[in-house]
Amino acid sequence: MLGIGDDAAAWQPSRSHLSVITSDALVDGVHFVTGSMDARSIGHRAMAANLSDIAAMGARPVLATVVLGVAAATTQEWMLEAYRGMAALAAEHRTRIVGGDIVRMPAASLSLTLVGEVARTRLKTRSGGRPGDVLAVTGPLGASRAGLELTLRPRDLDAAAQGAALAAFATPRPRVREGRWLAASTYVHAMMDLSDGLSTDGGRLARASGCGAEIGELPIAPAARSVALAAGDDPHRYALDGGEDFELLIAAAPRAFAHLAGAYAKHFGRPLFAIGRLTAEPGLRSIDPLERRELVAAGWDHFTSETGTARSRPS
C-alpha cells in the first residue's frame, strides 16, 4: 500500500494466508568477490538467495527490503548496478523492493529481508518427512561450486561448460515456481533449499523430521564434472558439499513419487531427481555402490569454514 519514500513501507497481507519472512546477508570476500564479479551479478545472487528460502516454504514472494553496506571504494555506479540486478530478478517473480538502508561498512555487503505469502495448507517445512520418504532434488548439483572455482582460478575449458558454471555461480535461478507447485502436493511432506551443500542440508532436513537419511547416486551437473576434473577435484564432492545451487530438496511419499516426478517433468520440462530416502535410523549415509560410508557435513558453516573464501568453497 505504501512503498519507498516514507519512514516505513505499508503492506496489507492476505487474510487467508500466512506470512513467511527470511533474511540473508552477503559479504564481500565471503559470499562474493567484487574483484572477479560485476555488481549486477552480485545483486542478482543476493536476491536469489532470499527468493530460494521463500521457495523452500512453498510461498509466493511479495516484497523485499535491502540494507546495502558500502566500502570506501564503492562507487555510485556499483551501487546502482547491484540494485538493478536485485530489481530485475525480483520483477521476474513479481516481487517489489519497498525500502531499506545504506550504511558505511569495512567491506561491501548486501543484507536482504523478503516477505512471502502461503496458504496455511501449503506451507512446507523441514520437519514433515517420514521414514521411507523419497528424497529428491529439483536439478543437478555442483555447478555453482564449479563456477566459484573458475571465478577464483580461471581455466581454459570448453566454452559451454565454462559458461554454464559461471552462470550457475553468478546468476543462479531460484526455484520459486517449482516450490509453489511442489507445495500444492500433499505427497510432498518436507522441503528446503540447498544453500549450504547436500551433505549439510540433507542432514538438517533428516534431523528436523526425526529421521536419518541414505543418499545414493547424485545428479552431477555436466559443468561441475568438467571443471572438477580439470582442477583435479572429485565431481562428487562438488555435488555433495559445494552448496549454493539453490535447488530444492524434498521428502515425498514413496508410493506417489513416480506420479509426482512424472507430473513435475511434464510441467517444467526437466526431471525431478530421486537421490535417496529417509530412514528410521538416525545419521546421514552414502549408499552409492562406489562409496558406502557415513557422510560428514562438509558444506558451508560460518562457525567452522575458513574465512576469506567465498561461501561455496568447501571447508
HELIX and SHEET records of a PDB file:
HELIX    1   1 ALA A   39  ALA A   56  1                                  18    
HELIX    2   2 GLN A   76  GLU A   92  1                                  17    
HELIX    3   3 ARG A  120  ARG A  122  5                                   3    
HELIX    4   4 ALA A  143  LEU A  152  1                                  10    
HELIX    5   5 ALA A  159  ALA A  170  1                                  12    
HELIX    6   6 VAL A  176  ALA A  183  1                                   8    
HELIX    7   7 LEU A  198  ALA A  208  1                                  11    
HELIX    8   8 PRO A  222  ALA A  231  1                                  10    
HELIX    9   9 PRO A  235  ASP A  241  1                                   7    
HELIX   10  10 PRO A  254  ALA A  256  5                                   3    
HELIX   11  11 PHE A  257  PHE A  268  1                                  12    
SHEET    1   A 4 HIS A  17  VAL A  27  0                                        
SHEET    2   A 4 SER A 109  ALA A 119 -1                                        
SHEET    3   A 4 ARG A  60  VAL A  70 -1                                        
SHEET    4   A 4 ARG A  96  ARG A 104  1                                        
SHEET    1   B 7 VAL A 188  ASP A 193  0                                        
SHEET    2   B 7 LEU A 248  ALA A 252 -1                                        
SHEET    3   B 7 VAL A 134  VAL A 137 -1                                        
SHEET    4   B 7 PHE A 273  THR A 279 -1                                        
SHEET    5   B 7 GLY A 212  ILE A 215 -1                                        
SHEET    6   B 7 LEU A 284  ASP A 288  1                                        
SHEET    7   B 7 GLU A 291  GLU A 294 -1                                        
END                                                                             
